[in-house]
Amino acid sequence: MFSLLMVLLQVANPAQVYVTAGSVYTENTITVLIEIFTILAISMQIARGYFLRILRKFTLRLAADIWWLLFILLRDASIFIVLFLGFSLFWPGTYLDYPIAVPWQLLAIDFYAFALVLLLVKDTDEDPKYNKLLTIFILIGTFLYLIGTVFVTESALALSTPPPTVSNSLGNIWGLFYNVFDSQQNPALAIYSFYVCFALLLGAGAIAINSSFRSGANLAKQDIQTSPKPTIKMPSPPPVAPGTKQQQGDDDAV
């Protein structure tokens, strides 16, 4: 009798309900924030040509530096925030408590990790080849996360209560994504996706750490020579018309 009472108390414990609801709300908020910052990151990278075009119109050096600094902060900070918040998707214990689009969202975080490592090891703003590679990494990461969010975690089937039973045929794309790629519906795929994506994340981290030891991270601050970028050239003065100097000399002689 006492054991039965303890079981009932545990089931009806409101604190446990609040903790579960709080964790689900937190995970949902993080997922939405990641989606927002992925869109911001790819938007800034695609708009790089626009920022450079406007940059050439500034004649004041301070204004040009602030404009370029705004672009760098928005793009690089978005990539870092996506990776930082994306670590919450690599906790296998949450795969059955909260729906995760596997392997879509996990692979998206990996590609953002690749983009951040590329920013660490190469100057993407000076080399067009690496800038294109950075665009590809961010574009693939954003596409994977957007597909996983729209068709799995925020699909019409996932939002309905209770979710309807649908077939996972190719003709029903919503049912296919929900039954196959939802971590709650397919725990086997979720755990294998974790193994592969976490290994890729560790590989990117190893490259970043190796680059940190080999680059200027261990140099003293006075050993670093900064060169302001981009270099803004002041507009050249208007050309002098022929005969102007001669006319000025004649006036001085008079």
N, C-alpha and C positions, 0 to 999 in steps of 0.2 A: 504494500500500500504506500509506504514511504517512497519507494523507488518510483512508482507511478506518479506520485505528486511532484517529485523532483523533475521528472521528464516533462510534465505539463508546465511547470514553472519555467523551464528552459525554453520550451516552444513559445510560450506566451510572454517571454521577456521583452518588454518594449525597448530596452537599451540595445538589444541585439538588432531589432528592427531599425532603430535610428542609425546604428553604425552601418548596416547594410545599405540603407538609403543614402547615407552620407558618402559612402565609398562609390556608389553608382553615380551620384551627382558629380563627384570629383572627377571620375573617369570620363563622364560625358562632357564636362567642361573642358578638360584637357584635350579631348578629341576634337572639339569644335575649335579651340584655340590653335591647334596644330593645322587644321584645315585653313584657317584664316591666314596664318603666317606662311603656309606654302603658296597660297595665291599671291600674297604680297611679294614673296621672294621671286617667283617667276615673272610677276608683273614688272618688278624693278629691273630684272636682268633683260627682259625683252625691251624695256624702255631705255636701255643704255644709250642707244643711238640718239634718242631725243635729248637726253641729258648732255651728251657731247655737243649736239647741235646748238642747244641753248648756251652752253658753256662758252662757245666762240663769240657770243654776242656781248659778253661782259668785258668792259674796258677797265673796270676796277678789280685789282687783284684780290682784295678781300672778299668781294662778292662772288668771284669765281671759286675761291677756295671753300666758301660756305656752301655753295651749290653742289660742288663735287663731294664735299664731306657728307652732305645730306644723302646723296645717292649711295655712298659707301656704307653709311650707318644703316640705312634701311635695308639694303640687300644683304650685307654680311650678318647683321644682327638677326634678320629673319631666318637665315640658314642656321645660325647657332641656336636660336630659340626652338626651332623645329626639332633639331637633334636633342636639345636639352629636355624638352617635354616628351619627345618620342621614347625616351628611356622607360617611361611608364608602361609602354606596350610590351616590354620584354620581361614582364613578370608572369610566368606561366600560371601562377595561382589564380590570376584574375580572368583567365580565358573561359572558365565555366561560370563565373559570376557576372561578367560583363561581355557583351558580344564584341569580338575583334574580327576585322576582315583579314583573314589569313589566306595566302601570304601577302596580300596587297599592301596593307598598311605597314607591315614589318619591312618589306622590301623598299617601300618609300622612304622609311627612316634610314635604311642602308645607303640609298642613293644620295640622300642629303649628307650623310657622313662622308661619302666619297667627295661630294662637292666641297665640304669644309676642309677635308684633307688637301684637296687640290689648291684651295686658297692658301693653305699653310706652306705648301712646298713650291708653288709656282706663282709668278706674278701674272695673273690672268688679265690684268688691265693693260699690260704691255705686249703680250704675245697673243695674237688673234687665234692661234691654234688652240691654246689652252682656254681662251675665252669661249670658243665654240664648245669645247668639251665641258666646261662649267655649265653652259646653257643646256646641254644635253642631259647632264646629271640632274639639274633642277627640274627640267621639263618632265623627265621620266618619273622622278619622285613625286611631283605634283599630280601627274596623271594617275599613277598607281593609287595614291591616297584618295584622290577624288573619286575614282571608280569604286574603291572599297567602301568609301563612306556613302555614296549615293545608292549603290546597288546591294549593299550588305547591311551595314549598321543603321542606315537611315532610310532604308527602303520602305515601301508601303507595307510589305509583309511583316517587317520587324516592328513597325510602329503600331500595328493592329493588336488588340488584346482580346482573346489570346490569338497568337499567329495562326493563320489557317494552314491546313495541310494541303500542300501543292506538290505537283510533280516537278522533278528537276530535269525536264527535257529541254532540248535546245530551242523548242518553240516557245517556252515560257522562261524568258531570261531572268525574271524576278525569282521564280522558284529555283532555277539552277543556281544562282548566286547565293540565295538564302540557305539552301540545303547543303551546298558543297563548301562554301567559303566562310560560313559563320562558325566562329570558334565553339559556340555552344551546340551547334548542330553536328559538327564534325571535329571532335576532340583529337582524333588521330592526325588529321591534317594540321591542326593547330600546333601540336607538339613537334611534329617534324618540321614545320615552318619555323618554329622557334630555334631548333637546332641549326638549321642552315643559315637563317638570317642573323642569329647571334654570332655564329662563326665569322660571317662577313663583317659584322660590326667590330669584332675583336681584331680582325685583320686590318681594318681601317685605323683602329686605335693604335695598333702596333706600328703602322707606317707613320702616323702622326708623332708618336713618341720618339721613333728613330730620327725623324726630321728635326724634332726639338733638340736632340743631343748633337746633331750635326750642323745645325744652323746657328743663327746669331742669338739664340735664347740664352746662351751661357756667356755672352760678351758683356763687358761693362757698358754702361750707358754712354760714357764719353768716347767709346770706340765706334759708336754708330754715327755716321755722317748722314744727315737727313738732306734729301733733295726734294723741295716742294714740287708736287705734281697736282695737276698738270701745269706746264709752263705757259703762261698767258703772254702773248706778244702784243705790245701796244700797237695800235694802228699807225702806219707810216704817215708822215706829214704829206700834205698835197704837193704835187710837183710844181716847181717854179717855172713859169712861162718863159720862153726864150726872149731875151732882150730885157728882162726885168732888172738884172744886175747892172746892165749897161745903162739903162734909163736912170737907175738910182745913182750911178756914178756921175752921170751928166747933171742930175739935180744937185748933187753935192758940189760939183764944180761951179755951178751957177751961184 
